[in-house]
């Protein structure tokens, strides 16, 4: 078992502010005028109060996070059915419609979290992590180089996979003693690395599909690179002081190339599926969890070559169910409009992303328009790193390192993440300025017009 860090009994007040400022920002999101307003206490809908109680429960009862999330989900669901309408209807029928709308996202999360947990175990048993000390420097710079590698990997891989691969390497080169601050940095590196790539994060892929240029999203790497330095150096020093990096690999380390091949096969298949689904099979992907199924198809196909460690499944399922419970609760919040687009709003959404699913936030921003998409990509992509359950990468890594499930320990040891977010964002603002990009939908429509005109009328919906 990985030893836990000694925890203080109370979190200082100023660090409580970081955690719950994000919750306080959520009610500032507006509601659609054509839907009845939900019951409220003053200006705050009861839905948000219930969700805040669930998040507070997760923070306080960090040894019982799954139970808290499931009880909260049941309570919010019953309240919504009885008193507060869903976006697509009210009562039991509205609940059923909502679940039908969300199930593909939830199924993909379940399949990917469990599948990538098995992948990380394949990678660990390949003995590559035990061999890596040959390449990594012997001091804190080795820990920083590992974060940089995770950052680069996440530009092409799902951030769950990048975080789990990084966590697997860290567990070996630091002999199972990984500082919570460094765990937070691993999650931050995986989220930062995907924030400027249209294939590195779900939110940036959504922007690409909606017509935002990949070059505009690429600008997020200015903030992400600054953030990597700001959080990476102190986190690496924390880790070096807590448990220095292994200086040399153990004698007789033999790499299992069959397992390396399986890991590579899974990752290449996942990347290919992600690009293919979003470019050519979007309508199918709305109804079938193709990405998660692809990962599992390769795992099962390669099982005769090297058997997966099925003992990893149950802990991964617990983490996946926890995340799906929080995502489902967040999806039921009555948020149908964002405040007016500005650099301040985009920056605030990064803090909201620490406690609120960034996918509906991104969808609302795209619908509303007026954002500088590079800023939004960094904000919603990186912001979830500030709390362990703020991103799927954080939940996946916490399943491997249970001591990370303490919000108090995460905020105390990972203090540099929030600072890196603010500094990275402001440096990008100073260098580029905030340029609203309203016409991205028009450009996408103009680009599609010649294609639509070339399609025969019976197959062209626009001709009907």
KAFENQUI-V334290 format. One record per residue. SS is DSSP state (~ for helix, > for strand, _ for the rest). OMEGA is omega in whole degrees, 0 to 359 (NA if undefined). Layout:
# KAFENQUI-V334290
SS|OMEGA + SS|OMEGA
This chain:
# KAFENQUI-V334290
_|180 + _|183 + _|180 + _|175 + _|175 + _|184 + _|174 + _|184 + _|182 + _|177 + _|180 + _|187 + ~|184 + ~|178 + ~|169 + ~|183 + ~|180 + ~|184 + ~|190 + ~|171 + ~|178 + ~|178 + ~|181 + ~|180 + ~|186 + ~|180 + _|177 + _|176 + _|188 + >|182 + _|180 + _|184 + _|185 + _|177 + _|177 + _|181 + _|181 + _|175 + _|185 + >|169 + >|189 + _|181 + _|188 + >|176 + >|180 + ~|178 + ~|181 + ~|178 + ~|178 + ~|181 + ~|178 + ~|178 + ~|178 + ~|180 + ~|177 + ~|178 + ~|177 + ~|181 + ~|185 + ~|183 + _|189 + _|173 + _|183 + _|187 + ~|182 + ~|180 + ~|180 + ~|182 + ~|181 + ~|177 + ~|178 + ~|179 + ~|179 + ~|182 + ~|180 + ~|180 + ~|180 + ~|178 + ~|180 + ~|180 + ~|186 + ~|192 + _|190 + _|185 + _|173 + >|181 + _|184 + _|179 + >|183 + _|173 + ~|182 + ~|179 + ~|178 + ~|178 + ~|180 + ~|179 + ~|179 + ~|179 + ~|179 + ~|180 + ~|187 + ~|194 + ~|181 + ~|177 + ~|182 + ~|179 + ~|177 + ~|179 + ~|180 + ~|183 + ~|182 + ~|181 + ~|180 + ~|181 + ~|180 + ~|172 + ~|176 + ~|177 + ~|182 + ~|177 + ~|173 + ~|183 + ~|179 + ~|182 + ~|175 + _|180 + _|175 + ~|178 + ~|179 + ~|180 + ~|188 + ~|177 + ~|174 + ~|186 + _|186 + _|175 + _|188 + _|183 + _|183 + ~|180 + ~|175 + ~|177 + ~|179 + ~|179 + ~|177 + ~|177 + ~|179 + ~|177 + ~|178 + ~|178 + ~|182 + ~|180 + ~|185 + _|175 + _|182 + _|184 + _|168 + _|184 + ~|175 + ~|181 + ~|181 + ~|180 + ~|181 + ~|176 + ~|178 + ~|178 + ~|178 + ~|178 + ~|181 + ~|180 + ~|181 + ~|186 + ~|176 + _|173 + _|175 + _|180 + _|182 + _|181 + _|180 + ~|177 + ~|178 + ~|174 + ~|176 + ~|180 + ~|177 + ~|178 + ~|180 + ~|179 + ~|180 + ~|179 + ~|179 + ~|182 + ~|179 + ~|189 + _|181 + _|183 + _|181 + _|173 + _|185 + _|182 + _|180 + ~|183 + ~|179 + ~|175 + ~|177 + ~|179 + ~|180 + ~|180 + ~|184 + _|176 + _|177 + _|181 + _|175 + ~|180 + ~|177 + ~|178 + ~|182 + ~|180 + _|180 + ~|181 + ~|175 + ~|178 + ~|183 + ~|180 + ~|177 + ~|181 + ~|179 + ~|179 + ~|185 + ~|180 + ~|187 + ~|182 + ~|179 + ~|179 + ~|179 + ~|177 + ~|175 + ~|183 + ~|181 + ~|178 + ~|183 + ~|179 + _|182 + _|180 + _|177 + _|185 + _|183 + _|176 + _|178 + _|180 + _|175 + _|177 + _|180 + _|182 + _|175 + _|186 + ~|176 + ~|177 + ~|175 + ~|178 + ~|179 + ~|178 + ~|180 + ~|180 + ~|181 + ~|183 + ~|179 + ~|179 + ~|180 + ~|178 + ~|180 + ~|180 + ~|180 + ~|181 + ~|182 + ~|181 + ~|185 + ~|179 + ~|191 + ~|187 + _|185 + ~|182 + ~|177 + ~|182 + ~|177 + _|184 + _|183 + _|179 + _|189 + ~|183 + ~|178 + ~|179 + ~|178 + ~|179 + ~|181 + ~|177 + ~|179 + ~|177 + ~|181 + ~|179 + ~|183 + _|181 + _|177 + _|180 + _|176 + _|182 + _|175 + _|177 + _|186 + _|177 + _|180 + ~|189 + ~|186 + ~|176 + ~|180 + ~|178 + ~|179 + ~|179 + ~|181 + ~|179 + ~|177 + ~|181 + ~|180 + ~|177 + ~|179 + ~|180 + ~|179 + ~|177 + ~|180 + ~|182 + ~|180 + _|179 + _|184 + _|180 + _|183 + _|180 + >|178 + _|172 + _|181 + _|184 + _|176 + _|179 + ~|178 + ~|179 + ~|180 + ~|179 + ~|178 + ~|179 + ~|175 + ~|177 + ~|177 + ~|181 + _|178 + _|182 + _|187 + _|182 + _|185 + ~|181 + ~|176 + ~|176 + ~|179 + ~|179 + ~|178 + ~|179 + ~|179 + ~|179 + ~|183 + ~|180 + _|176 + _|181 + _|165 + _|195 + ~|174 + ~|178 + ~|181 + ~|180 + ~|178 + ~|185 + ~|184 + ~|179 + ~|184 + ~|187 + ~|181 + ~|180 + ~|187 + ~|176 + _|190 + ~|180 + ~|179 + ~|178 + _|179 + ~|177 + ~|179 + ~|179 + ~|180 + ~|181 + ~|178 + ~|175 + ~|180 + ~|180 + _|187 + ~|181 + ~|180 + ~|184 + ~|177 + _|178 + ~|180 + ~|180 + ~|181 + ~|181 + ~|181 + ~|183 + ~|182 + _|181 + ~|185 + ~|182 + ~|180 + ~|178 + ~|180 + ~|179 + ~|183 + ~|182 + ~|179 + ~|180 + ~|183 + ~|175 + ~|178 + ~|179 + ~|180 + ~|183 + ~|188 + ~|190 + _|181 + _|184 + _|179 + _|186 + _|182 + _|193 + _|184 + ~|179 + ~|179 + ~|179 + ~|180 + ~|180 + ~|179 + ~|180 + ~|182 + ~|185 + ~|179 + ~|179 + ~|180 + ~|181 + ~|182 + ~|182 + _|179 + _|186 + ~|182 + ~|183 + ~|185 + _|183 + ~|182 + ~|180 + ~|184 + _|NA
